[in-house]
Amino acid sequence: MVKREIRDILEASRQWGWVLEPDAKRAFSLFGFDTPRYVVAKTPDAAASFAAKIGYPVVAKVVSPKVIHKSEVKGVIVGIASEDELAKAFDRLRRIEGFSGMLVEEMVSGVELIIGAKIDHQFGPMILLGIGGVGVEIYRDTSLRMAPLDEKDARSMVKGLKAHRLLEGYRGSDPISMDALFDTLLRFSRFVMKVEGLIASIDLNPAICTSKRCVIADARIILAS
C-alpha cells in the first residue's frame, strides 16, 4: 500500500490534473529516491539564503499550476552563479502566469537519462528508459518493458540503448554507477506499481547519473482522470 503522505500529495493535486514538481519530488523522496536539495522560494531573499547554504551554482525553475512544460515558457534557468543572478532569475520567473514560487535546487552534472511510465489500457504499467534531457526527442533512443521490473529487466534495458557505451565510460569519461541506476529503475517500477490506479503517466527527465548517484533532477506526474 502506498504511503499515506504520497497518496495525500497525489490527491491534493487533482485540482490541476498533474503534480507540481516540488510535490512530485517530495513524493519520490518519501519513496527513497535520490533528489536534489531544493526549496520553493517565495521571495528573492529566501532564494538567496538557501543558495548560500548549499553553494552556487544553482538551478531555478518556475512553480506554477498553469505551466506543465517549463521549457515552453523559458521557465528553467541553469548555472546561476551569484546572488545577483538569482535575483534577476526570480524577477523573470515571477512574471510567468500562475507563478506561486521559484524552485531553487543544487545543480547536478552527469549523464542525462529519461525514466518514464505510462499506464497502458491493455498491458498495464509500462516502464521506459532512454537518453534524456533536451536530446530525448532527437535521439529517440529508448528501451521499454512491462512492470514490474526485476534486475534482469533493468540490465536488459540499459544494454538495449544504442548509446549504452556513454553510461559505461566513453573516451575517457567516468562510467556512471550502474548500481545506482539499477536501484533507481527497480525503485521506480515499485513506485509505479504502488500508484498505478492514481496516475496516467510519469516522466523523470532528466534523471542525472554520475559515478556515485542517480538524481531525479526533474519530475512530472500526470494523474488519472
N, C-alpha and C positions, 0 to 999 in steps of 0.2 A: 504493500500500500504506500502511495506517495506521501511524503512528509506533509503535515498539515500546513506548515509555512509556505511550502511550494505551491500546494493547492490554493491557498489563500491569495498568493501572488497572481496566479493564473485567473482565478475567479474575479479578482478586483480589476483585471484588465479587460474584462468582457465589454465594457462600455466603449472600447476602441476596436475590439476585434483582434488585437495584437498586443504584445507585451513590450513596453518601453525598454530600451537597452539596459539602463541601470537595474530595473526589476528583473530582467532576464538573467543578468549576470549574478544577481543576488540568488536567484533560484539555482543556477548552476553551481555557485559557490557552496550553497547548502548541501548539494549532492556530491561535493568533494572534488569538483573541477578546479583547476588552477586558473585563476582570473587575475587581471592586473589590479594593483592598488588604485582605487579611484574614489572620487567624491562627486556629488552633484552640488555645484556651487550656485547659489542664488545671487551672489554679489561678486565683483572683482576682488574684493579683499579676501573673501572666503576661498576663492580660487588661488590667489597668491599665497595664502597661508598654507594650503595643502601642498602646492608645488614646492614651496620652500622646504617642507618637511620631507618629501620624497626625493627631491632633487630634479633639476632640469636635465635634458629636455622632457617635455610632457606633450600629451595629445589632448586636444579639446574637441568636443562634439556637442552639437545642439541636442537638447532633450525637448521633444515636442510631440504630442499625440497627433499632430497634423502631418508629421514627417516620418514616413516609413523608410524611405530611401534617402539617407542623409546626403549621399554624393550628388543627388539631383539638385539639391539646393546649396551645394558647397558648404555643407554643414559639418565637415571634418577638417581640422587643421592640425597637422603633424609637425614635429620638430620645433615646438615653441621653446625658446632658449632663455627667456628672461621675463621678469615681471611686467615690463613694458609691453612685450609682445603678447603676453597673456591678457593684459587689459584691453589691447586692441582686438584680440580674438573675441573676448566677451562682448565688446561693443558691436562687433559684426554679427555674432550669432544671435544676440538678443533681438535683432531686427527680423528674424525669421518667424513666420506665422506660428502661433501657438507656443512660443518659447516659454518653457517652465523651469529652465535651469541650464547650466553648462556642465557637461560631464568632463572632468579633468582626471586623466589617468597616466600612469607611468608608461613610457614608451619602450616597447619590446621589439628587438630586431631579430630576424631569423627567416626560416623558410615559411612562406605563407601557404596554408592549405585551406580548403573548404571542407567542412564536415556538415552534412545535412541529412534531413529525414523528411519523408513525405508519407502520409497515410494513404495507401492505395486501396481503393474500394474492393479490389479483387484479391490482392496479395497481402494486404495489411501493411505494417510499417516497413519502409524501405530505407536503407542507410546508404549514403553517398560519401565518397572520399575523392578529393581531386586537388589539383593545383589551384590555389585560391588567389585572393587579392584582386587587383584590377585585371589580371590576366585570365580570370576564370572563363569569361565569355569568348576570349580569343583562342586559348589553347584547347578548351573543351576536353581536358584530359582527366577522366573520372573513372572510378570503379563503383559498382552498385551491387548490394547484397540485401537479401531479406533479413530482417531482425527476427529473433535475437542473434547477435554475432557470438562466435567463440574465437579463441586466439588463432585458430587455423584460418578462419574467415578474414580476420584482421590482417594477417600476414599476406594472404592472397590478394587482398585489396591493394595493399602497398605495392606488391610485385606487379599488379595489373596496370599500374600507372606507367605511361610511356616515359615520364620524367622521373622514375623512381631513383635513378642514379643521383639526382640532385639531393635526395634525402640521405643517401649513403656516403656523401662526400664526393665532390666532383672538382677536379683540377685544383686540388689543394684546399678546398673549403672543408670545414669541420662537418662530419656526419651529424645528423640530428640524433637525439635519444630515441631509439626505436621502442624501448621500454615505456617511455613517457607517451609516445604516440599510440602504442597498442593499448595502454591503460586508458587513454582518452577515448579511443574508439569503443572499447568494451564498456566503459562507464557511460558513454553516450548512448549506446544500444540499450543498456539497462534503464537509463533515464527515459528514453523514448517509449519503452515497454510500459513503464510506470504511468506515463501521462497520455498514452495512446488515445484514450477516449476524449481527451480535452483539447488536443491540438490537431491542426491540419498539416503544418509543416514547421521545420526549424532550420535555420541557416546559421552556422558558425563560420563567418567569413570576414576576416581570416582567423584561423587558429594558427598561431605563430609558434613554430617548433625550433628549438635550439639544441645544443649538445646536452642540455640539462633538463629542459622542461618543454611542455606544450601548453601555451597560454591561450585562453579564449579571449581574443582581442576585440571581437565584435560578435553580437548575438541578436538574432531576431526570431521570435516565436509568433507564428500565426495561429490563432485559436480556431477550433472547430466551430462552425456556425450552429 
